[in-house]
Amino acid sequence: MPDSHPDLHRWLTEKVAGHLGLPPAELDPSAKLRRYGLDSAHALSLCVDIEEATGLLVEPTLPWDHPTIDALAAHLTELLRIRERGGG
């Protein structure tokens, strides 16, 4: 699992691109993922990837609650920090 924000951001970009069948370079990390065709099946698969890679339990609404790669990476980074400090 990526252990820094840049690594997590890159990992998320690659995962999202893979689910959408796009090259990672085509994704704008500040654009809403729906713009690229992210649907509920992709979102659920992405949540499973996140759970498997981080050990965090995430809600299936995570990609809708944090609809960009930037927002997802920031949120997951914070959750991982909380867990490291013993808060979760």
Backbone torsions as a table, in degrees:
resi	resn	phi	psi	omega
1	MET	NA	138.1	175.8
2	PRO	-58.1	138.4	-176.8
3	ASP	-114.5	10.8	174.2
4	SER	-136.8	160.3	-177.6
5	HIS	-57.5	-47.1	178.6
6	PRO	-60.3	-39.3	178.9
7	ASP	-66.8	-42.2	178.6
8	LEU	-63.3	-42.0	179.2
9	HIS	-60.9	-46.1	179.6
10	ARG	-63.7	-44.3	179.3
11	TRP	-60.1	-46.4	178.8
12	LEU	-61.5	-43.1	179.3
13	THR	-58.8	-44.7	-180.0
14	GLU	-66.2	-41.2	179.2
15	LYS	-64.8	-47.7	-179.8
16	VAL	-60.9	-45.8	179.5
17	ALA	-59.6	-42.1	178.9
18	GLY	-62.0	-43.3	179.4
19	HIS	-65.3	-32.9	-177.2
20	LEU	-92.1	-7.0	-179.1
21	GLY	69.9	34.8	-179.5
22	LEU	-121.6	154.1	172.6
23	PRO	-69.4	138.8	-179.8
24	PRO	-53.1	-34.7	-178.3
25	ALA	-64.6	-19.6	-179.9
26	GLU	-81.3	-10.6	-177.1
27	LEU	-90.5	128.5	172.4
28	ASP	-88.5	116.2	-175.2
29	PRO	-64.9	-13.6	179.0
30	SER	-99.9	-0.7	-179.8
31	ALA	-88.5	146.3	176.7
32	LYS	-63.8	136.2	-176.1
33	LEU	-65.0	-26.0	176.5
34	ARG	-59.4	-30.4	179.0
35	ARG	-56.5	-31.2	-178.4
36	TYR	-94.6	1.8	177.5
37	GLY	97.9	14.7	177.7
38	LEU	-61.9	126.2	178.2
39	ASP	-119.6	-176.6	-175.1
40	SER	-64.5	-34.2	178.4
41	ALA	-66.4	-43.9	176.8
42	HIS	-62.5	-43.2	-178.1
43	ALA	-61.2	-44.2	179.7
44	LEU	-64.3	-42.4	177.8
45	SER	-62.8	-39.7	178.3
46	LEU	-64.1	-40.8	177.7
47	CYS	-61.6	-40.7	177.3
48	VAL	-62.7	-44.2	178.1
49	ASP	-58.5	-44.9	-179.0
50	ILE	-63.1	-45.6	179.8
51	GLU	-61.6	-44.3	-178.8
52	GLU	-66.0	-38.1	-176.3
53	ALA	-79.5	-32.5	-173.8
54	THR	-106.6	-23.4	-172.8
55	GLY	80.8	0.4	176.4
56	LEU	-80.6	142.7	171.0
57	LEU	-92.1	121.4	-178.2
58	VAL	-119.4	151.1	177.9
59	GLU	-73.1	148.2	178.7
60	PRO	-66.0	-11.9	177.8
61	THR	-88.0	0.8	-176.0
62	LEU	-48.9	-49.0	-179.4
63	PRO	-67.4	-18.6	177.0
64	TRP	-87.4	-34.9	178.7
65	ASP	-73.0	-29.3	179.9
66	HIS	-130.7	80.1	-163.5
67	PRO	-80.8	8.0	176.4
68	THR	-127.0	162.6	176.4
69	ILE	-62.5	-41.4	178.3
70	ASP	-57.9	-46.6	-178.0
71	ALA	-67.1	-41.7	177.8
72	LEU	-62.0	-46.6	-178.7
73	ALA	-62.4	-43.3	180.0
74	ALA	-63.9	-43.8	-179.5
75	HIS	-64.8	-46.4	-179.8
76	LEU	-66.0	-37.4	176.7
77	THR	-59.9	-43.4	178.7
78	GLU	-65.2	-43.0	178.1
79	LEU	-61.5	-39.6	179.4
80	LEU	-68.1	-37.5	177.0
81	ARG	-63.8	-43.1	178.8
82	ILE	-60.5	-44.8	179.5
83	ARG	-62.3	-41.6	-179.9
84	GLU	-63.0	-32.9	179.6
85	ARG	-82.1	0.2	178.5
86	GLY	87.2	17.1	-177.8
87	GLY	-99.6	12.6	-179.8
88	GLY	-175.8	NA	NA
